[in-house]
């Protein structure tokens, strides 16, 4: 059935699968940041902007993937991954300081 999809349909399926992979990285980072907030009461630095920007970038990534716009897709993917990394770093930093 997948072989009968048009090219944009295949890209939509791949974007959907990639969202699960990205969620697998982002969810633990968000939980780590949440635990840090519960421990010390607040997060310093870039954690809150990163937590807000990451879903926006992922929402832009999906239509960019389906429309086959590689530069925008790559920038959104890299930016979202960077936001996830920032959440990990800020969460660990907050827990180590506490």
Secondary structure, DSSP 8 states (H G I E B T S, - for coil): -GGGS-HHHHHHHHHHHHHHHHHHHHHHHHHHHHHHHHHHS---TTHHHHHHHHHHHHHHHHHHHHTT-HHHHHHHHHHHHHHHHHHHHHHHHHHHH-
